Amino acid sequence: MKKKNRIKKAEEFQKLIKKGRKTVNHCFVFYYADKKEEEARIGITLTKKMGNAVVRNHIKRQVRMMCHELIDFKTFPYDGILIVRFGYLSQDYEKNKKNLEKALNIATIK
């Protein structure tokens, strides 16, 4: 996932969480709203309780890679925030990727 496709500012995170719609599953919460720029952007966050900085960065790298594989940022209609839940740790990469794909599909169907 390229840097131009990431949301980093806290204000943007809060705006999307407050005003956006959401989908929830065992591993992810996905808040989304119509995109503001030409390409879609995604922000990834998780709680400190999921592990130390090394573990959290590993999870974020995995989720960014999943997003890169699943989303075409030029045609995806939303900006979104992905919150990783504790269920993520109990499953392998492929199952987590399928859960993310389901959450994104539900968002695009609504």
PyMOL commands that set and color helices and strands:
alter all, ss='L'
color gray80, all
select helices_A, chain A and resi 3-5+10-19+48-50+53-70+86-90+93-109
alter helices_A, ss='H'
color red, helices_A
select strands_A, chain A and resi 21-24+28-34+42-46+78-84
alter strands_A, ss='S'
color yellow, strands_A
deselect
rebuild
show_as cartoon
